[in-house]
Amino acid sequence: MGYRVVVAGATGNVGREMLNILAEREFPADEIAVVASARSTGDQVEYGETGRKLTVKNIEHFDPAGWDIALFAIGSEATKIYAPKFAAAGCTVIDNSSLYRMDPDVPLIVPEVNPEAVDGYTRKNIIANPNCSTAQMVVALKPLHDAATIKRVVVATYQSVSGAGKQGMDELFEQSRNIFVGDQAEPKKFTKQIAFNVIPHIDSFLEDGSTKEEWKMVAETKKILDPKIKVTATCVRVPVFVGHSEAINIEFERELSAEQAQKILREAPGVMLVDKREDGGYVTPVECVGDYATFISRVRDDSTVDNGLSLWCVSDNLRKGAALNAVQIAELLGRRHLKKAA
């Protein structure tokens, strides 16, 4: 017997990807419901490549009683309204928004990194999915931390416009087209022109000069991996449709050579090491789209600090950064707790 699964926000980029991944991974779902806001009620979405069409229901009128798991991709404001209702009805919520990530009663999970933390889901019947840029980074850091204990991380991100949703993708497309034909490329979603440009600003600014996106990477890494790790981040939006990249510098307590790190990463869960020191011997965002893995390249010693390494990390942000991680959490929850499916 399988699960009854709800995908909330099924008409958005992440919601659609959740449906694709549920189908691809043959998640044991006996029944799937797709819900969204009133304006999407009656729309149809595809369940992966099965050809099966699902009709979107209004989340306001949906009764979650009797459903096992709900994958939420509806943003913090709607999550604040509906997640407690679903959870109270006995439907475990796996939430992709930032709302519950730092709640001490809600586990923040990357299955390759801290699977045991999922056991705390019973406190609120809610599990949080981390920020997209955090998720791929901690997958890369975890095996190295186990080997040599990380003291400090300095990361610069190169984040695709899909991280800002469909509006972000549309803006990059429209601005690029306008520039080619000599029209104006006025910013709407972003604070400055994104086509043929980079913007060192994601989310709102905080009093210390960092942005909320940068704060998320710091706080979430500490919660997921180790509160003693020092993290500083600079998060940048780049004119790429899908796929986040990160340049990560790591300082360890103990010596760890680039060769040792490569060997560890080659065997690490969720990681694909592609690291040839030659032209094209690395992975870029274009090549990671549609893949489950977090790709690591350019692993090298950093001679400017004791026990330092630098590396390049790329992943499909709609997958590992959002939808895939949520489905993996559902699989983990099933194995450890629900155990309903054969």
Number of C-alpha atoms within 10 A of each C-alpha: 10 15 19 18 25 24 24 29 24 31 23 15 18 27 26 22 21 29 24 20 24 23 16 13 13 9 17 18 17 11 11 18 18 28 28 26 18 13 8 17 16 14 16 16 18 16 21 18 12 10 9 10 13 17 15 23 21 16 19 12 10 13 11 23 13 11 19 23 27 26 28 30 27 24 14 17 10 17 22 14 11 19 24 17 16 23 21 16 16 16 23 27 30 29 27 28 21 16 16 22 24 16 11 11 16 20 30 30 28 27 22 19 19 17 17 12 16 22 14 16 20 15 12 16 22 26 30 26 28 29 22 26 28 21 27 30 25 23 26 27 19 21 20 21 19 10 16 16 20 23 18 17 21 16 23 18 23 24 28 25 26 24 25 16 15 14 15 20 19 15 22 26 16 15 19 19 15 15 13 9 8 8 11 13 18 15 14 11 17 19 11 15 19 24 20 12 10 16 17 14 19 20 14 11 14 12 6 6 8 18 19 16 22 26 19 20 24 21 16 21 25 16 18 22 19 15 13 13 18 17 19 15 20 19 25 20 22 21 23 21 20 21 28 31 28 23 17 20 19 23 23 21 15 15 15 19 16 18 12 13 19 20 12 16 24 16 12 17 16 18 22 20 23 18 20 12 11 7 6 10 12 20 21 19 21 15 14 21 19 17 13 20 21 26 28 27 22 21 25 18 20 17 10 8 11 14 19 24 24 20 21 24 28 31 33 29 32 27 27 26 28 28 29 25 28 31 22 20 24 24 19 20 21 18 12 12 13 14 14 12 13 6
